[in-house]
Amino acid sequence: MHTETAALALTTIGTPALWAVTLVAVVVLIGVDFLLTHRPHEVSMREAAGWSAFYIALPLAFGGFLWARYGSSTGVEFLTGYLVEKSLSVDNLFVFMLLLTAFAVPASLQQRVLLFGIVGALVLRGAFIALGAAALASLSWAFLLFGVILLVTGVRLLRDQRSGATHEVDVSSMRSVRLLRRLMPVTDDYRGTRMTVVEDGRRALTPLAVVVVAVFATDVVFAVDSVPAVFGITGDAYLVFATNAFALLGLRALYFVLVGVLARLVHLGYGLAAILVLIGVKLVLHWAHGIWPGVPTVPTSVSLVAVLGILALVTVTSLLATRRAPVAEPVDRAEGERPAVDPG
C-alpha cells in the first residue's frame, strides 16, 4: 500500500490521555443530560436554543484547540468531519420526529427518548469506528469498500428524494418492535419515565420502552452511513469519534429548535446525497492513488468548502420552495395519552 494511504489510516493524535479526557467529558455531558431529563418537562424554545448554542460553541472551541495544538490540517479535518456529521444528524432528526409522532410520545418525555437514542448512537458508532479503523489499518481495499458504501447510499438517497419516499417509517413493520411485542405485554399508556411496570402480577413494558428500541434500531442504519463518511475526511480514529460525539451530543436540544422547520427542508435529501457521493468519490480516489500515484486526490479543505456550499444551497432552495407554507408547530400531548400506534 502506498505510504500516503498508510499514513491516513494509521496516524493519530489520540494519546491515551486525550482519549481519557474526551471519554470522561462525554460521560459527564450525558450524565448532565440525564439529570436534566430526570423530571419530565416540556422543553421551551429558550432552553433548547441555549443548549444548542452551547453544543455548537463546544466543538468550535475544541476545533480551535486542535488547530493551535496540532496544526491547521488537523483542525480542518475535525471541523470538516464535524460539519459532515452534523448535517447527517439532521437526517436522524427527521426519523426521530416521525417515531415520536407515531408513538404519540408526550411532549414532556420526548427529550428522554432522544437522549436514549443519542446514547445508543454513540455506543454503536464507537464500535463501528473501532472496526473501521482496524480495517483501514490492515486492508488497503477498505477505502474502496467505504467509498462504494457511500456512493450507493448517496444514490439511494437521491432516488428516494426524487420519488418522495424519503423519511418514511412504518413502526408496525420494524422487526425489533414486533419481537418486543411477542416477548412481553405492553401497556396502553405511558407511565412517566418508567420503562417497565408490574400489572396483574406480570412485568409489562411501557410504550416508552418500545419507542426507545425503535430508535436504537434506526441508530444502526445511520451508523453504517455516517462512520464511513467521516473516515472519508480523516483516517484518525480519535478525530472520527470526536466528530461523532460532538455532533450527537447536541441533537437533543437541536431537535426542539428545528422541529418546527424540519418539514421545510424539502431539498435536504439532495444535499445529503451530494455530500455522501462527494466523500465516496474522495475515498475511491484515495484508494486508487495508493495504487496509481498519478490519480489525483481531493484535499480536505476542498471537501470543507464543498460541504458548506452544498448545505447553504439546499437550505436556501428549501426555504424558497416552502416560503408560503406555514411552519409546523410541535404537537403537545398530555402525559399518559394513548399512543397513535398501539404497541400492545
N, C-alpha and C positions, 0 to 999 in steps of 0.2 A: 504494500500500500504506500502511496506517495507520502512523504514526510509531512506535508501540509495537512493532508487529511488526517493523519495520525495525531497531529498536534491539536486539531479541532476536537477530536474525540477525547484526548487524554489530559490536556492542560486544564488545571483547575485552580481557583483561588480559595476553594473551600477547605481551609485548615480545620482541624478538629475544634479549635477554639471558636472559629467563626460559625461552624455548624452548630455547636452547642449553644452559643448566644442566640442564633436565629431560631432554633427549635424551642428554646425557653421562651423567647419573645412571642412565638406563635401560640404556644400553650397558654401563656398569660393572657394574650388578647382573646383567645377563645374562652378562657375562664371568665374574663370580664363580660363577654357577650352572654354567657350562660347566667351570670348573676343578674345582668340587666333584664333578661327574659324570664327569670325565675318567677316573678309575679306578672302574670299575663296582663298586657295593656295594649291598647291601640296606639300605633306609632304615629306621632304628629309629623307634619312636614318639617317643622323646625328641628325636631330631634333627628330625623333622617338626614336632613341637609347637613347638620353639624357633624354627625358621624361620617357621612360621605366625604366631607371636606377633610376630616382627619385622615381617612383611609386613602385619600389621594395625595395629601401632603407627605404622609409617611414614606411611601415608595419613592416619591420625588426626592425627598431628603436622603434616603438610602442610596438612590442612584447618584446623587451628588457626592456622597461619601465614597462610593466605589470609583467614581471618576477621579476624585482627588487622590485616593489611596492607590489605585491600581492602573490608572491611566484612562484616556478617553475611549480607547477601544472597548474596554470592559464596561465603562459607563454607557456607551451607546448600545452594546449588546443587551445590557439589563433593561434599559429604557425601551428598546425595540421589542424585546420579549414581553415586557410588562404590557405594552400597548396592544400587542397581538392577543395576549391572554385576556386583557380587559375587554377587548372587542368581542372575542369569542364567548366570554362570560355573559355578555348581554343576551346571547342566544340561549344560554342557560335560563336566564330570567323569563324569557317567553314561555318556556316549558314549565318552569315553576309556577308562573301565573296561571297557566291552564290547569295544572294539577290542583292548586289551591282553590280554583273556581270549581273544578269537577267534584272535589270532595267537600265543597262548601265550608272550608276552614274558617272559623270565626276570626274576625279581624285581630282580636287580642292574642290569638295563637299563631298567626301567620309567621311572625318573626322567629318563633321557636322551631317551626318546621324548616324554615330557611336555614337556620343555624345548624340543625342536624344534617341538612343537605350539604352545607359547606364543609362540615367535619368529615362526612363521608367522601366528598370530593378530594379533600386534602389527603386522606389515607390512601385512596385509590391512586391518585396521581403520584404520591410518593413511591408506591410500588411500581407503577409504570415507568417512572423516572429511573429507578434503580435498574430495572430490566433494560430500558433503552440505553442507559449509559454503558452497561455491560456489553450489549450488542454492538454499539458503535466502537467500543474499545477493541473488540476481537474480530468483528466481521466487517470487512470493507464494504460489502454489498448492503449493509444495514441502511446506509444513506439512501441507496436506491429504493429499498423497501419503504422507508419512511416517506420518501418523495412520492412514490406511487400511491401510498395510502392517502396523502394529502390531495393529490391530483384527482383521485377517484372521489374523495369526499367533496372536493370543490365542484366537480361536475355534477354530483348528486344534488348538492345544494342549489346549483343553478337550475337544474331540471325541476326540482321541487318548487323553486321560486316562480318559474315560468308557468307551471301547471297549477299554481295556487294551493299546493298541498303542504306548504311549509307549516311547521309547528302544530301538527295535528297529534292529539293524544287520545287514545282510546283506552281508558282506565280498565274497562272490563276485559280487555284482551291481553293485559300485561300478565305474563306468566308468574311474576313474583306476587302480584296481588291475588291471582287465582289460587296459588299454592297456599298463601297465608290464610285465605278463607276456608280452605279444606282442613287445615291443621287445627284452627281454633275458631270458636264463635267470635263474632264482632258485635259490639253494642250498637244501638241505633243512634246514639248521640255522643257528643264529646263530653269528657269528664275533666275539664281543665287541662293541665299538662301531663296527666296520667296516661301511660301507655297501655296499662292493663288494669282490670278491676276484677273482683270476685262477685259473680251473680249466681244465685241459686246453687251455691257450693262449687261452682266451676269458674276457672280462670278464663276471662274473656279479654280480647283485645278491644281497644277503642279505635275509632276512625283515625285518631292522631297517629297511632302506630302503623296503620295501613298506608296513610299518605307518606309517612317517613320512609317506609320500604319502597314505595313507588318512586320517591325522589332519589333514593340510593340507586335504584335500577337505572334511572336516567343518567346518574353520575358516571356509570361505567361507560356509556356511549360517548359522553363528552370527553372523558379521559382519553379514549382511543384517538380522538381528533386533536385535542389540544397539546398533548405531550409531544408528539412528532412535530407539531408546528413550532414549538419553542426550540426543539433540537435543530430545527432548520435555521434558527438565528444564532445559537451558540451550542457548542459541544460540552460546555461546562455544566456538569450535573448540579452543582450548587446554584448557579445562576438560574437554571431551569426550575429548580424547586423554589427559589426565592421569588421569581416572577409569578409562578402559580400561586404561592402562598399570599402574596400581596394582592393579586387580582381577586382571589376568592374571599379573603377576609372582609373586603368591603362590600360584598354582594348583598348582605342582609340589609344594610342601610340604603344601598343604591336601588334596591327593588322598590322601596317605598317612595323614593324620589322619582323614579321613572315609570311607576305603574300606570300613571295617568296618560303617559305619552308613548308607551311601548307600542301600542297599536298603530301609531302614526309613522313608525319607522318601517314603512312598507317596502323599501328598497334595501334594507339591511342584508337580506339574504344574498343579493347580488354582490354587495361589498365583501361579505364573509367568504363567498365563493372565490372572488378575485384574490383575496388575501391568501387563502389556502392554496390556490393554484400558483400564485407568485412564489410562496415559500416551497411548494412542491418542486417547481422548476429549479429553484435555488439549490435544493438538496440533490436533485438529479445531476445538475451541472457540477456540483461539488464532487459527487461520486465520479463523474466522467473525468473531471480534472485530475483526480488521483491516478487515473489510468493513462489518460492522454493529456499531458501538461498544457497543450495548446488550447484546450477547451476553456473558454472564459468562465469566470465565477461572478456572482452577484455580491458586491460589498454590503455589509450590514447597514452602512449609512444610507445606501440607496434603498434598501428594504424599509428603513425607518421613514424616509421621505415618501415612499410609495404607499405605505400603510396609512400614514397621516392623510395623504391626498385622497385615497380611496374612501376612508371613513368620513372625511369632510364632504366629499362629493355625494355619497349616498345619503348623508344626513340632510344636506341642503335639498336634494331632489325629493327625498321623502317628505320633508316639511312643505315643500312647494306643492307636491301632489295631493297632500291632505290638508292644505291651508284652510279650507272651508269646512272640514269635518270637525265636529265637536270633540273636545278632549274627554276621554272616558274617565269616569270617577270610580275610585275603588269601591267595591261592594262591601258594605258594613253588615256583618251577620251577627246576630245576637249569640251569646255564649250558649252552647248546648243545642243549637239548631240542627235539625236533621240534615246530613249531607245530601247533595244533589245526586250523587251516585251511591246507591245503597250498598254498603260494604258487607252486609250480612249474608 
